[in-house]
Amino acid sequence: MTVDKSRIRDAATVIVLRDPTSAPHVLMGQRGAKAAFMPNKFVFPGGAVDAEDSAVPLARSLPALCAERLCEDSARDIARPLAVAAIRELWEETGLVLGQPGTWPGDVPPDWLGYAKTGHLPDASALQFVFRAITPPGNPRRFDARFFLADAAHVSSDLDDFSAACEELSHLQWVPLKDARRFDLPFITEVVLAEIAARAGDPEPPVSVPFFRNDDEESLFLRLRGIRPLPSPTE
């Protein structure tokens, strides 16, 4: 079966924030030069939602407010699979475990075998839904990406051990938040970093979430809860 890579796919991105109140750092890595999407750019861990993500057990669910925001302007309830995808992508691309000690019920999906061997169940309770962006038309691949913020204190593994990471991201490192925009970043990553800088150290999920929506007619900055226009960052 031929896969239409131009269709918009649901995706999850994770911004892990270390030492948020004293010396905030974010975890970033560089995409490969031959990557079809955003080659050479420094990005946060993340990727598309898999079909199996909706069936993966969670030790704890997303905060209720975040789950509610994720369902706004969406045709279906995507909150759970997005949270699972965020935790899976963090594990695959960095080797970090966002989870609680526990035993998996039943068979472990193939993509989760390595994670399950650490003795943890995925835990979504530390994820804050903080941003949403749809890739503009004309790109080789398009994603409806939801960005989650997580305090590194909730990571159950060694924050400096990336030995279990796949090779999708190179140069994994904790970047000082104040210096992150000096890297070669996608435009939307720069916008998200500004949002994160304003939220560093806040333990509560945001009441409203910025939404950068792109379609064939126009690009809009909106907010999820009330959907009211925001000024464009380029203005």
N, C-alpha and C positions, 0 to 999 in steps of 0.2 A: 504494500500500500504506500502510495506517495504522500508524504507529509507536506502540507502547505506551511512553509516557514514564514510566510508573510502575514499569517493570521495572528491576531493578538492573543497571547498566552498569559494566563495568570502566573504571577511570579512573586517571590518573597525575598527580601533583602534584610540582612541583620547588621545593625550598627552596635558593636559591643563597646561600651564606654568604661574605661578603667580609671580609677581614682577620680570620680566625677566632681568632687567638691574641692580637692586639693590641687591636683595636677592632671586634668583630664586628657586622656589619650584615647584614640579610636584605632580599631584593628582594620588594616587595609592590606591589599595585595595587588600585584600588577597582572593584568591579563596578557596572554601571549600575543606575539606579533602576528600570528596567523589566525587568531580568533576571529570568527565571523562577526561577532558583536563587540564593539568597543575595543579593538585591538590596542595593546600597549597602555591602556588607561589604568590608573590606580582606582580601585573600586572597593566597596564593602563586599563581604561574602554574600552570595545569593544566587538564585536560579529559578527555573520554572517549576510549577507544581506538577507532581506526577500523579497518575491515576490512583496509585496505591496509597497516597498520603491520607486520603479520607478514612482509611481503615486502620491506621496506626494508633495504638493506645497511647493516651497521655496520662502521666502521673497526676498532673493538675492542668486545668484548662486556662485559657486566656482570661484576663480580667473582663468582667461583663461589659464594661463600657467600651473596651476595644473591640470585642466581638460585635457589639451593636453598630459601631462605626464602620466596621468592615462590610457589613451587610447593606449599608446605604449605597444607593446608586449601583447595586449589583443585582443581576437577574436571579441569583441563587445564594444560598447560605454557604459562603466560601471561607468563613472564619477558621474552622478547624483545620481543613487541609492547608491553608496558608500558614498557620502556626506550625504545623508539622513540617511543611516544606522549609520554613525558616530554620528550624532546629536541624533538619537533615543537611541542608546546604552548609550551615555552620560547621557541622561535623565533617562533611566530605571535603570542604575546601580549606579548613584550618586544623582539623583534628580536635577541636575543643568540644567538650560535652556540656550541653545545657540540659540537665536532667536531675532526677532523684534516684537514689538506690532503689532497685526493685527488680522483680522477675517478670519477664514477658509472658503474657497468657497466650498459649497456642504457638503456632509457627511464627518465626521471625521473617519478615520480608527480606529478600536478598539484599536490597540496598541498605538494610539496617543491621546486618549480621555483625559488622565490625563494631558498631555502636553498642549493640546488645552485649557483646563480649566484655564491655567495660563494667557491666553490672548495673546499668542505669536504664530507667524509662524516661522518655522525653517529657520535659516539664515546660509548659507554655506560660506559667503564671508570672514570669519575670519579663515577658515581652510587652512592650508598649507600642501600639500602632501610632506612628507619628507622621507619616507622609504617604501619599499615593501619587504615582505618575504613570501616564501612558506614553510609550515611545511614539514620537511623531511619525506621520506617514513618510514613506520614502526610504526608511531604513531596511536593511536586509532581513532583520527580525524585529518583531514588535512585541512588547510585553506590557501588561497591566500590572505594574510592580507596586507592592505594598511594603513600606519600610518599617522595620521594627527596631526599637531601641531596647537594649538590655544592659543592665549594670553587670560588669565583669565579676562582681562579687557573687553572682548566682551561678557562675560557671563552676562545674564540679571537678574539672581537670586542671593540670598545671597550665597557667596562662602563657607561659613561655615555651611550651612544648608543642611544636607543630609537626612532629614526626609522623603522625597518622594522617596528615593531609594528603589529598590527591595533588596532581600537578597542574590543576587548572589555574591557580594563582601562584605567582612567584613573589619573592621579596616580601613575604608576610612580615608585618612589623606593627608595633604599637606607635602610632604617629601622634605627637602632641597636637591636640585639637587646634591650637592657635596657629600651627604650622601646616595643617593639612592642605590648605588651598594653594600651597606652593608646588604641589605635585601636579602632574598632567592628569587632570580629572575630566570626566564627562560634565557637561553643563549642569545636569540635574543633580549630580553629586555635590557640586558647589552650593546649590540652593539648599539641599538637605543639610549640609554641614552648618549653614547659617541657622537653620531651625534647631539643630542639635545644640549649638552653642548657647542658644537662648534657653534651652531646657536642662542643661547639665546640672545634675544634683537634685532635680525634682522627682520624687519617688512616685508621683501620681500620674496616670495617663492623661493626655491632653483632652479637654472637653470637646474641642473641634480640631479637625485634621486637615492640613493643606492638601489640595488635590490639583495636580497639573494635568489637565485633560487636553488631549490632542486628537483631532479628527480631521477629515478632509476639508472642512469648512473653516475651522478656527482653532486657536489655542487659547485656553482659559485657565487662570488660576482661581480655584474655588475653595470652599471649605466644606468638609463633610460635617454636617449638622447645620441645617439651614441653607446650605449651598448659596453663599453670597460671594460675589466676585471680589478678588483681591487685586491690588496693583501688580502688574508684571514687574519682575525684578530687573528687567531691562529698561524700564521707564525711568 
